[in-house]
Amino acid sequence: MNITPQAVFDRIYHPMCPNKEGNLWQHDTFHPLRIIHAGMPCFVNNKGSWRTRQEAVPAIENRLGDVVVDIERDTVIALLNDEAILKEELLSEAMKDYSGPLIFGSEIKGHRALISAWSGTWISLMVGNTEKDILRAKLGLPFEHELREG
């Protein structure tokens, strides 16, 4: 399934922009030359297991329902610092045997952050360095490269 966040929709329909013939696509009209930017994969099948793409989470977060596992701010920090957390220490009794993708939710500076993770024997984040640094900035922590240099 491919979906589009509002920002992409706005970019395709709203700005007035030139077409290849030198004319202008008007505001609030469809810009067919930009359709290649419209979709992004929301879910990815990796080795038979479906998971959400971190980039797609903002577009689907209002439809996730009760699949989000809430965690504390300190747990987010521990995961960012690559601390070993057993799934039994973090997941509910009903999920302690679960292995696969997770979406964690946590309040950071008054806003709900959704974070992709993996449950194996250990819990690990499934976000790249850029996403980790965004979370670090929101939490007031040093960036990953600063930790390596310091």
Buried (B, 14 or more C-beta within 10 A) or exposed (E): EEBBBEEBEEBBBEBEBEEEEEEEBEEEEEBEEBEEEEEBEBBEEEEEEEBBBBBBBEBBBEEEEEEBBEBEEEBBBBBBEEEEBEBEEBBEEEBEEBEEBBBBBBEBEEEEBBBBBBBEEEBBBBBEEEBBBBBBEEBEBEBBEEEEEE
